[in-house]
Each structure stands twice: as structure tokens, then as C-alpha cells.
Amino acid sequence: MLANLKESNMLLNPPKSSYPLFAPPPEGYSIIENYHLARSSDINLGSGVFDMTWNSFLEDPSGLLTGEESSVTAPVGTVFAIARVQTRDSASGSTYTEISMQKNTVEFARQRFHDMFYFSHMISAVVPCSAGDVFKCVSNCNSGGTTNIAGHSRFSVTFYG
Amino acid sequence: MVKAFICKRTTDWQTFDDVHTDCPWEAVDNYGDASAFTYWTSGVSATLPVDPSASHYEFFYYAGQDPAIFTNEDYYIGPNGATKVNNYPIINDPGQIGRGGRSGLLPYISGEIMNLRFRNFGSAHVLFPAERILMGALIDPSPIAVASTGGVSKVSDITFGNPTVTQIPTIDFDPSGVYNGATGEFTTPEGATLCVPSINTSTDPLSTSDIGHYLQKNGVEVARWRHADSLRGPGVGCYGLWPTVPGDTWNFRGYRATSVTADSTHCSMEFY
């Protein structure tokens, strides 16, 4: 019994000397591909939920992004991604705007602002993923409002393996 | 080996009403191979040196106001001001204490200049304590450990109340075992010297009271984000780049003037 209690307590409060629970890769994870998308021009979105689109590609290892693109795809060998989106945007007539990020249309990060005319959203997340997973950003402006996404906005996804 | 630097203040710093000001840095810490370079010497900016081995870098910042001051101010944060090609969104947020962010991974450009610009608005000054204002960069970042609630499931309907409670996220990605689900703590693994904490919470849109997230290191608050009144809802995003040593514990705390239920909470930790 005592042994069990001790073991249970150790699990709940492991001593610092026991960390890490198992060793990370000694050289760390490596970048497989990095995508850095931006807007070179403002874009006006109406009320509702929209996929955000990007028209300036600072880095596109696929070479396939042209025009107005909304997503990037995980390459072979990916274990996880670090995804970040930052927008400079403004809204009118709304009570809130949201920016979120999705993997395969399932939201994994979201940020919402209320009652303001000017916003700068910034979301960052580590996301487990594998080859073929599709990442995109979504803007949500509540009923009656419009959101203007400014040209400074960026969407960066780095795939690690 | 990590290659990074962090510019910091050694004394408190103030911005003044409606004046665009670049934060003047007073010291720099280099990490790993970055010790071979001089990124910052004096003044407001750091410069990426000629480094043929570098391919990418990412820019980070955190700027936290004095916790004792909680007023409705705007302030702007933007590397290289607002006009350079590689600038980033300017922050324009009223009623907050603290803001952090990251640029996303960028192609490495020798000679690139980074600085943080502020403009507070509507009050005489904003005080930034020395330990709560940081700017830095990771070069060719290769994390040795990561953990996240994002990607598989969100933590739904967390209730956090007055004044603060430790948020215990349900981690669904922790390949290096850095998270303790009983305490809500992340522990810096062997070999790590830097970390990047991120958290976001989307709350009930009808809630009206202050909301905040605090970042704690070894049980002591090191960074804080808080929004007042109308700007209710979102979390800080990214707290920027922080120095750490193996065995450090990190956790997030939620603040709410009145108890509230969050739609979703997601957090991530990266160790480099």
C-alpha cells in the first residue's frame, strides 16, 4: 500500500530531477518546410465566416501558390507544425471579430476581439500533424459587420519532423 | 545547438502620450552559436549579422506594463516601424496590460534591423518594468521539445474565476513528456535554454468583465496579459521568447473579475 501511495504521489508530483520524462531528440526537430504567406493588399470581408486568403508568398517550397490562396499542405515526414497568424484588421458594425486556424477544417486556435474598430490578432500554436494535412485561417465577423484585413497580415506554418 | 539572442532592459522604461517611441535596449543575452555575433550594441535596434550558415529566423517580443497600472491605453508595437518591407502588424489594443507576439519564420536576411516601436494613447505615460520587456530572435529554430492542446482537441468550457486559477489544459500532444497533467506545469527539459509559451482563450461573447492570462515561471508571475471592459475575449497569443534552464516549471493562470466559462482554451509550449 505504501509503495502504491508513494508511486501515486510521485506521479502527481514528480521531483524535478526526474525530468525530462524521456529524452528529447538530442539535435532537436528539424524544419522540413516553411511557408510564409502574407497579404500585399487589403481585403474586405463581409459579415460571417470566411477562409482568409493570401496573395504574397514570402516562402512557398511547393511553388504552387499563386493568386489568392487560402491553405498550405503538410509535406511528407511532418510530425508537427508551428502555425502562427497575425492580422492587422478593422471592423465596422460588428460586436466582435475572430481569427482562427484550422487543420483539416477542425479549429485548433482562436482569438476574438469585441467592440473595437481596429484589431491586431495574433495566434500561435503547436499542432501535431502528418503529410497531407491542410492548414488555413478563418475570419469571423459577427452579423451586420464587415472586416477589413490589412496588407500587413501574415500566416506562417513551419513543418517539423 | 540553438542560436538566438534576447535584447532586454535593465531598468524600467516609460512611453509617453501619443509619441511613437522605439524601445531603447540596455543589454543583450546571446545563446549558443549566437555568442559569436554581435546583434545589438546600443540604442533601439538589433541587426542580423552576415551568417552564411543561417537560412531562417523568427522575431519575438513581449511587452508588459506595470501590473499596478491598469488603464485604457493604446500602444503600438512594430519591428522596424510601420514602413519597412518586412514589418509586422502594428498592435493597437486598448485596455490591456501586456502583449507578446512572433513574426513567423522568415528567410534570414543579413543586415535586417529589428526594433520595437510603441505609441501609447490617451494617457500621460505607460511604465514597462525592466523584467517585462523583451525582444529577441531564434535563428534556424529547431525545438527539442513541444507540447500542445491544439491539433486534436480543445479544452472546452473551462471556468475560471476571481482572482486567478491555474489552468490545467488537457494536453493532447506531448512527445517529450514535458507536461504534468496533475499540476498544469510544463517543465523545461535537459538541453533547453529558451522557450516560447502561447495561450488563447475565447470566452462568452456576452461577458463584460476583465479577462487575463498570467504566465508563471517556477510559481512566480513573469508575464501578464489582461484586457478591460470592451476588449473581452481573447488570450494573449504568444508570450514571446523567454530564457530558461532545465527543471524550470511553467504554467498559465487565468484571471477573471467574475467567473466565466470559456468557449475554448488552447496552449502550446516550445523548448529550444
Chai-1 contact restraints between the chains, C-beta under 6 A:
chainA,res_idxA,chainB,res_idxB,connection_type,confidence,min_distance_angstrom,max_distance_angstrom,comment,restraint_id
A,L12,B,A182,contact,1.0,0.0,6.0,A-B,restraint_1
A,K16,B,G247,contact,1.0,0.0,6.0,A-B,restraint_2
A,Y19,B,T187,contact,1.0,0.0,6.0,A-B,restraint_3
A,P20,B,S176,contact,1.0,0.0,6.0,A-B,restraint_4
A,P20,B,G177,contact,1.0,0.0,6.0,A-B,restraint_5
A,P20,B,P189,contact,1.0,0.0,6.0,A-B,restraint_6
A,P20,B,E190,contact,1.0,0.0,6.0,A-B,restraint_7
A,L21,B,G177,contact,1.0,0.0,6.0,A-B,restraint_8
A,F22,B,G177,contact,1.0,0.0,6.0,A-B,restraint_9
A,P24,B,I144,contact,1.0,0.0,6.0,A-B,restraint_10
A,P24,B,A145,contact,1.0,0.0,6.0,A-B,restraint_11
A,P24,B,S176,contact,1.0,0.0,6.0,A-B,restraint_12
A,P24,B,P189,contact,1.0,0.0,6.0,A-B,restraint_13
A,G28,B,S142,contact,1.0,0.0,6.0,A-B,restraint_14
A,G28,B,P143,contact,1.0,0.0,6.0,A-B,restraint_15
A,G28,B,I144,contact,1.0,0.0,6.0,A-B,restraint_16
A,Y29,B,S142,contact,1.0,0.0,6.0,A-B,restraint_17
A,Y29,B,P143,contact,1.0,0.0,6.0,A-B,restraint_18
A,S30,B,S142,contact,1.0,0.0,6.0,A-B,restraint_19
A,N34,B,L105,contact,1.0,0.0,6.0,A-B,restraint_20
A,H36,B,G104,contact,1.0,0.0,6.0,A-B,restraint_21
A,R84,B,R102,contact,1.0,0.0,6.0,A-B,restraint_22
A,R84,B,G104,contact,1.0,0.0,6.0,A-B,restraint_23
A,Q86,B,P89,contact,1.0,0.0,6.0,A-B,restraint_24
A,R88,B,P89,contact,1.0,0.0,6.0,A-B,restraint_25
A,Y96,B,P205,contact,1.0,0.0,6.0,A-B,restraint_26
A,F108,B,G150,contact,1.0,0.0,6.0,A-B,restraint_27
A,F108,B,G151,contact,1.0,0.0,6.0,A-B,restraint_28
A,A109,B,G150,contact,1.0,0.0,6.0,A-B,restraint_29
A,A109,B,N200,contact,1.0,0.0,6.0,A-B,restraint_30
A,A109,B,H266,contact,1.0,0.0,6.0,A-B,restraint_31
A,R110,B,S202,contact,1.0,0.0,6.0,A-B,restraint_32
A,Q111,B,N200,contact,1.0,0.0,6.0,A-B,restraint_33
A,Q111,B,P234,contact,1.0,0.0,6.0,A-B,restraint_34
A,R112,B,S202,contact,1.0,0.0,6.0,A-B,restraint_35
A,R112,B,G233,contact,1.0,0.0,6.0,A-B,restraint_36
A,R112,B,P234,contact,1.0,0.0,6.0,A-B,restraint_37
A,F113,B,L231,contact,1.0,0.0,6.0,A-B,restraint_38
A,F113,B,P234,contact,1.0,0.0,6.0,A-B,restraint_39
A,H114,B,S230,contact,1.0,0.0,6.0,A-B,restraint_40
A,H114,B,R232,contact,1.0,0.0,6.0,A-B,restraint_41
A,H114,B,G233,contact,1.0,0.0,6.0,A-B,restraint_42
A,D115,B,S230,contact,1.0,0.0,6.0,A-B,restraint_43
A,Y118,B,N92,contact,1.0,0.0,6.0,A-B,restraint_44
A,S120,B,P89,contact,1.0,0.0,6.0,A-B,restraint_45
A,S120,B,I91,contact,1.0,0.0,6.0,A-B,restraint_46
A,S120,B,N92,contact,1.0,0.0,6.0,A-B,restraint_47
A,M122,B,G101,contact,1.0,0.0,6.0,A-B,restraint_48
A,M122,B,G237,contact,1.0,0.0,6.0,A-B,restraint_49
A,I123,B,N200,contact,1.0,0.0,6.0,A-B,restraint_50
A,I123,B,G237,contact,1.0,0.0,6.0,A-B,restraint_51
A,S124,B,R102,contact,1.0,0.0,6.0,A-B,restraint_52
A,S124,B,S198,contact,1.0,0.0,6.0,A-B,restraint_53
A,S124,B,G237,contact,1.0,0.0,6.0,A-B,restraint_54
A,S124,B,C238,contact,1.0,0.0,6.0,A-B,restraint_55
A,A125,B,G150,contact,1.0,0.0,6.0,A-B,restraint_56
A,A125,B,S268,contact,1.0,0.0,6.0,A-B,restraint_57
A,V126,B,V146,contact,1.0,0.0,6.0,A-B,restraint_58
A,V126,B,S148,contact,1.0,0.0,6.0,A-B,restraint_59
A,V126,B,S268,contact,1.0,0.0,6.0,A-B,restraint_60
A,V127,B,G150,contact,1.0,0.0,6.0,A-B,restraint_61
A,V127,B,G151,contact,1.0,0.0,6.0,A-B,restraint_62
A,P128,B,G151,contact,1.0,0.0,6.0,A-B,restraint_63
A,P128,B,F173,contact,1.0,0.0,6.0,A-B,restraint_64
A,H152,B,P89,contact,1.0,0.0,6.0,A-B,restraint_65
A,R154,B,G104,contact,1.0,0.0,6.0,A-B,restraint_66
A,S156,B,G104,contact,1.0,0.0,6.0,A-B,restraint_67
A,S156,B,L105,contact,1.0,0.0,6.0,A-B,restraint_68
A,T158,B,L105,contact,1.0,0.0,6.0,A-B,restraint_69
